[in-house]
Amino acid sequence: MAPQRPEDGFVRMPEHEFEAILARAAEEGAKRALADVGLEGDEAALDIRDLRSMLDLLRLVRRTAVQTVVRAVTTAVLLALLAGVAIKLKVFGNGP
C-alpha cells in the first residue's frame, strides 16, 4: 500500500507498516554498527563472549591485585608495630 500524502505534507501509513520499516531500519543499523567495529559474521557471538570473558578476567585480576596490596600493607604495619613493641620491651637484649 502506497503512503497517502494529504494536503498538510506529512506521509500517513498504517501503524504495522511503520513498525515494520522501523524494525528493518534498526536491524540494518545494528548490522552496520557491528560491521564497523569488526563484529560481523558467524564468529561475532563468539567474539563478544570472548570479550566479556576477558573483561571478567580483568576485573578479577584488578580485585586480586587490590587485595594483595591491602594484605601487604596490613602485614607491613603489623610487623612494624611488633618490632616497635619488641624494641620497647627490650626483647632482643639491652642493646648498645
N, C-alpha and C positions, 0 to 999 in steps of 0.2 A: 504494500500500500504506500503510495507516494504521500509525503507530508503535505499538508494544506498550508497555504500562505494567505492568511486573512489580511485585511487592509492595514492592520497595525504593524506588519512587517515581521512578526515573530512566526517561527515554524511551530506547528502543532502536530503531534503524533500520539498514537496510543501509548499508554504507560509501559506496556510489555515490550514494545519495540524500543522505547527509550532505554529501558533497563537492559535489554539485550545489547544495544550499542555501547552502553557504559561498561558492561561486563567484558565485551570484546576489547574495548579500548584499555581497560585495566589489565587484562591478560597480556595484551601486546606490549603495554608499557612495562609490566613486570618482566617479561621475557627480554626486552631490550635492556632494561636496567641490569639484569643478571648477566647478559652477554657483555655489557660494558665493563663489568668488574671481573669477567672471566669465569663466571659460574654458569656455563650453559652446557647442554647435552646431558647424556646419561650419567655422567660422573658427578654432576652438580650436587646431588643429595649426599654422596659420599664425601665430597669436598667440604660441604657445610658441616657434616658430622665430625670430620677431622678437625676443622677449625674450632668447633665447640669443644672437642676433647682437649685440644691444645690450650684453649683459654682456661678450661678447668684445671689443667695441669699447671699453668702459670699461676693461677690463684692458689693452688696447693703449695707450690714452691715458695710463693711470697709469704703465705701464712706460716710455713715451716721456718723460713728464714727469720721472720719476726720473732717467733717463739724461741729460736736458738739464740738470738741476740738478747732477748729478755732473760733467758736462763743464764747466759754467760755473765751479764751484768749483775744479776742477782747473786750468782756464785762469787764473783769478784768482791762485791760489797760484803757478803758474809765472811769471806776469807780475810778481808781487811779488818773487820770487826773482831774476828777471832785472834788475829795477830796482835791487834791493839790490846785485847784483854790479856793475852799471854804475856805481852811485854809489861803491862801494868802489874800483873800478879807475879812477875819475875819467874815465870815457869822455866825459862832457859838458863837460869843462873843469875848471879848478881850483875854480870856484865862488866864493862870497864870502869 
